[in-house]
Amino acid sequence: MVEPFTELPASPSALALDTPVLLVDRKLAMRRTGLRDKGDEAHAILAGMGIHTVGDLIRHYPRRYIDRSAVERIGDLRIGQAATVIARVHKTAKRLTRRRQTMVTVTITDGTGFLDMTFFNQPWAAGIYKEGLEVAVSGTVTRYRGHLQLANLEAEILGGEERDLVHTGRITPVHRASEGVTTRTIRELVFTALDRLPPIVDPMPAELIEAEGLEDLDAALRRVHFPEDAEQLARAVERLKFDELFTLELGVAFRKHRLESERTGVAHRADGELTERLLATTPFEPTEAQIRAVEEVGDAMAAARPMNVLLQGDVGSGKTLVAVHACLVAIQSGHQAAIMAPTEVLAGQHARSIRALLEGVGAANHLDRPGGAASTGADGQGSLLESLEEPATGPTADGVTYALLTSAVTGKDRARILAGIADGAVDLVVGTHAIVQEGVSFHDLSLAVVDEQHRFGLHQRMALKGKGDGDVDVLIMTATPIPRTLALTYYGDLDVVVLDEMPKGRQPIGTAAARSDAERAAAYDLIRREVGAGRQAFVVCAAIDEGNRTQVRAAEAEAERLATEVFPDLQVELLHGRMRPKDKDRVMEDFRSGRADVLISTTVIEVGVDVPNATVMLIENAERFGLAQLHQLRGRIGRGAHVSYCVLFDESEETNVEARARIAAMTRTTDGFELADEDLRLRGEGTLFDTKQSGMPDLKLARLAEDLDLVKRARARAFAQIEEDPALERHPLLLDELRDRFEDSIAWLFSA
């Protein structure tokens, strides 16, 4: 809804950045849209958009611009062309269609031709588009009954008189609006606010601005809204993007330096009998990347400051070995370690992997120690570690013990594990978020390993760190690589260790999209051939809501269909998140042992399932998944000695460009780092990293997928600034800026 032009009043007294929007111009701020039923006043609508003050208003940047030097002439338009024209209203006609709908046709002209804008069921349009009014219109050029029209049009009233400089400058801003407030009202409010604002103080040090060749902040904030030309706009945007990234990196550097200087960590003994035995007895040859990562993490743990490391590695690159080695560094130094995973399935997989890796070290499950057998819990459900509960073999003189703690561990077993954690009898705890719950007290925790970090908020990470007497070392592992720019910004307080090499003997995974019945049939034949050769297959159902009983029943129905109609001669099992832990364990054990040929599952198997004999994965409705999730699912195969195959069933329309791009990326590469950057480009950082949950500031102009060079520049300057002035005592304006930008995570920045 666009309201008629209102001439701006003369500028009254000066404003401040904390002045309420209502005081910018009461007439504008109290404007209400609607012809019959008026909505809320504009300032109330803006408040709902998070715009309360003048400072908020001028940081509400335009989403696009109408550039008069780049518009098309109506006489030059071609059918099918996407175009923007600026013209004046020639005439307006209103009539009823045969279906009794109101149709308003607005004919505009720029002197080279005529163009029709058509509005259905919007009778008020006839009263808005008055003859002589100047408008900017964007859309796709079509022809109807001999008249040029614009389909999917977006119209913007610029003004009725050339002296209306708010709307008729060479480049006109178009701000994001909302129901009840128009872009025109926002533009007028911004114009008035800037007109009444004195020069805006720049918190950035003058020498930094000069060194980076940046625009002055006051000029940038004015020109980003009302630039005179494209070069002015580009300079303004560069400065404001740099500010966003610099402030984010400054917060990261501030916290990192504070932790390193204020806190004392545990100086671990990186070399010792346990770690030597681990590397000597691993059931595989570690890669050079694993050896390098082990050394880097070991060196970080040996330092007297708290370790904060992000372990980056692709699916199947061997992060578990690095994590277990770090845990043994803590244990041989006389402390405890904990590994926290986001799901019980992954926690159980970690426990199985740890048992295999620690056999040569002489470690044992705590519940196998004298004092009681691992039994069923109070609710009659068995532990996820049922397969681990036979007595461990090998020497146990060192007394290294581990235990799994999840919600499935109950009754006497849970009580015994909690007691062992509290008195130090348990050296290594593997679990889910249950580890950070009340009632879990560690005797002497010095290392916390957090797997799948992108599923945890900062608060849980901080809660786990708080379980030790002092400042524990933290090792964070991600299931799929984090884009480079994301690692430099939102995870920038962490030191990054990279596993960029896959274990020897890994076979390639062929990936293809299937969109026809014939391709689906071929995929089913592929499963039959592979099972006939003694191997197994996964079928992943669509991204369903595990809490929705109807959708879970749909997964069950699909399992029944495949079992009875497609693979009646094969052993088919179903796994989903609503199953009881005991039933999940049984199904997974049947599949791991080879008793089941095909496992039909929801995304509960996204991580933590390691079945080397599985060589085929079919993913239903692959278009519904994000790239990281698709890559993670595919990582469940290709873990053995045989070539593996992943088939993506794609039911997207050709017009679904993003879905098609994700599928194309999956078929093009198996490189998780490349896919991470592509995912960032397609979805943006706001989707990959939940800034609201984390409390970290979001980015309004900067785009991590496009601004890697700017990220590196901002990071270098921010870290150099903190190195020179760690507490920002000599730069109080920068400190104020930090407090403002990190207002939702003050504890993380200053005390946590």
Secondary structure, DSSP 4 states (H G I P E B T S, - for coil): --PPP-PPPPP-S---TTSBGGGT-HHHHT----SSS----HHHHHHHTT--BHHHHHTS-EEEEEEGGGPPPGGG--TT-EEEEEEEEEEEEEEE-TTS-EEEEEEEE-SS-EEEEEEES-TTHHHHS-TT-EEEEEEEEEEETTEEEEEEEEEEEEESSTT-TTT-SSEEEEE--BTTB-HHHHHHHHHHHHHHPPPPPP-S-HHHHHHHTPPPHHHHHHHTTS-SSHHHHHHHHHHHHHHHHHHHHHHHHHHHHHHHHH--------SSHHHHHHHHH-SSPPPHHHHHHHHHHHHHHHSSS--EEEEEE-TTS-HHHHHHHHHHHHHHTT-EEEEE-SSHHHHHHHHHHHHHHHGGGT-EEGGGSSS------TTSPPPTTGGG-SPPPS--TT--EEEEESTT--HHHHHHHHHHHHHT---EEEESGGGGSTT---SSEEEEEEESGGGS-HHHHHHHHTTSSS--EEEEE-SSPPPHHHHHTTTTTSEEEEE--PPTTPPPEEEEEE-SHHHHHHHHHHHHHHHHTT-EEEEEPP---TT-HHHHHHHHHHHHHIIIII-TTS-EEEE-TTS-HHHHHHHHHHHHHTS-SEEEE-GGGSSS---TTEEEEEETTGGGS-HHHHHHHHTTSS-SSS-EEEEEE----TT-HHHHHHHHHHHH---HHHHHHHHHHHH-HHHHS-HHHH-----SS--TTT-HHHHHHHHHHHHHHHHHSTT-TT-HHHHHHHHHHTGGGHHHHHT-
